[in-house]
Amino acid sequence: MQETEKIWMNGELVDWGDAKVHVGVHGLHYGSGVFEGIRCYDTPKGPAVFRLGEHMQRLHNSARHLYKQIPYSVEELKAATN
């Protein structure tokens, strides 16, 4: 994984080295986390994510199946990505 200057964690951009989770977090032990693989492409008009809205909706759907609630709306997640 390529390190970046900042990473989005819990609703804010933090330094890469400061993005940490506790060793006892449930998702690490039991695989109860949700994720969505999203690619960003370089284009002549700048970085672009293909079907970003659909990716974020799938992320919400996956969380719902595990009875989890994402504290950010699809629109908020899209805005944070751009």
The 8 nearest C-alpha neighbors of each residue, nearest first, counted from 0:
[[1, 2, 3, 15, 6, 4, 16, 38],
 [0, 2, 3, 4, 15, 6, 5, 16],
 [3, 1, 0, 4, 15, 5, 6, 16],
 [4, 2, 5, 15, 1, 6, 14, 0],
 [3, 5, 15, 14, 2, 6, 13, 16],
 [6, 4, 14, 15, 13, 3, 12, 7],
 [5, 7, 12, 13, 15, 8, 14, 3],
 [8, 6, 12, 11, 13, 10, 9, 5],
 [9, 7, 10, 11, 12, 6, 13, 18],
 [10, 8, 11, 7, 12, 70, 13, 18],
 [9, 11, 8, 7, 12, 71, 79, 70],
 [12, 10, 7, 8, 9, 13, 6, 79],
 [11, 13, 7, 6, 5, 8, 14, 10],
 [14, 12, 5, 6, 11, 15, 7, 17],
 [13, 15, 5, 17, 16, 4, 6, 18],
 [16, 14, 5, 17, 18, 6, 4, 13],
 [17, 15, 14, 18, 19, 13, 5, 4],
 [16, 18, 14, 15, 19, 13, 6, 5],
 [19, 17, 15, 16, 13, 14, 8, 20],
 [20, 18, 17, 21, 16, 15, 8, 22],
 [21, 19, 22, 24, 18, 23, 27, 17],
 [20, 22, 23, 24, 19, 27, 25, 26],
 [21, 23, 24, 20, 27, 28, 25, 19],
 [24, 22, 21, 25, 28, 27, 20, 26],
 [23, 25, 21, 26, 22, 27, 28, 20],
 [26, 24, 28, 27, 29, 23, 31, 30],
 [25, 27, 31, 30, 32, 29, 28, 24],
 [28, 26, 25, 30, 24, 29, 23, 22],
 [29, 27, 25, 26, 30, 24, 23, 31],
 [28, 30, 26, 31, 27, 25, 32, 24],
 [31, 29, 26, 32, 27, 28, 25, 33],
 [32, 30, 26, 29, 25, 33, 65, 27],
 [33, 31, 26, 30, 34, 27, 62, 25],
 [34, 32, 62, 61, 31, 58, 35, 30],
 [35, 33, 58, 36, 32, 61, 62, 57],
 [34, 36, 58, 37, 54, 33, 57, 55],
 [37, 35, 34, 38, 54, 58, 55, 39],
 [38, 36, 35, 39, 54, 48, 51, 49],
 [39, 37, 48, 40, 36, 49, 47, 51],
 [38, 40, 48, 47, 46, 37, 41, 49],
 [41, 39, 47, 46, 42, 48, 38, 49],
 [42, 40, 46, 45, 47, 39, 43, 44],
 [41, 43, 45, 44, 46, 40, 47, 39],
 [42, 44, 45, 41, 46, 47, 40, 39],
 [43, 45, 42, 46, 41, 47, 40, 48],
 [44, 46, 42, 43, 41, 47, 40, 39],
 [47, 45, 41, 40, 42, 39, 44, 48],
 [46, 48, 40, 39, 49, 41, 45, 42],
 [49, 47, 39, 51, 38, 40, 50, 46],
 [48, 50, 51, 47, 39, 38, 40, 37],
 [51, 49, 53, 52, 48, 54, 55, 37],
 [50, 52, 54, 53, 49, 48, 55, 77],
 [53, 51, 55, 54, 50, 56, 77, 73],
 [52, 54, 56, 50, 55, 51, 57, 58],
 [55, 53, 51, 57, 52, 56, 58, 50],
 [54, 56, 58, 52, 57, 53, 73, 51],
 [55, 57, 53, 59, 58, 54, 52, 73],
 [58, 56, 60, 54, 59, 55, 61, 53],
 [57, 59, 55, 61, 56, 60, 35, 34],
 [60, 58, 56, 62, 57, 61, 63, 55],
 [59, 61, 57, 63, 62, 58, 56, 64],
 [62, 60, 58, 64, 63, 59, 57, 33],
 [61, 63, 67, 59, 65, 64, 60, 33],
 [62, 64, 66, 60, 65, 67, 61, 59],
 [65, 63, 61, 62, 66, 60, 67, 59],
 [64, 66, 62, 63, 67, 61, 31, 33],
 [67, 65, 63, 64, 62, 68, 61, 60],
 [68, 66, 62, 63, 65, 69, 64, 61],
 [67, 69, 70, 62, 63, 66, 59, 71],
 [68, 70, 71, 67, 59, 62, 72, 63],
 [69, 71, 68, 72, 10, 9, 67, 75],
 [72, 70, 69, 75, 76, 73, 74, 10],
 [71, 73, 75, 74, 76, 70, 69, 59],
 [72, 74, 76, 75, 55, 56, 77, 71],
 [73, 75, 77, 72, 76, 78, 52, 71],
 [76, 74, 72, 78, 77, 73, 71, 79],
 [77, 75, 79, 73, 74, 78, 72, 80],
 [76, 78, 74, 80, 75, 79, 73, 81],
 [77, 79, 75, 81, 80, 76, 74, 73],
 [80, 78, 76, 77, 81, 75, 7, 10],
 [81, 79, 77, 78, 76, 51, 75, 48],
 [80, 78, 79, 77, 47, 48, 46, 76]]
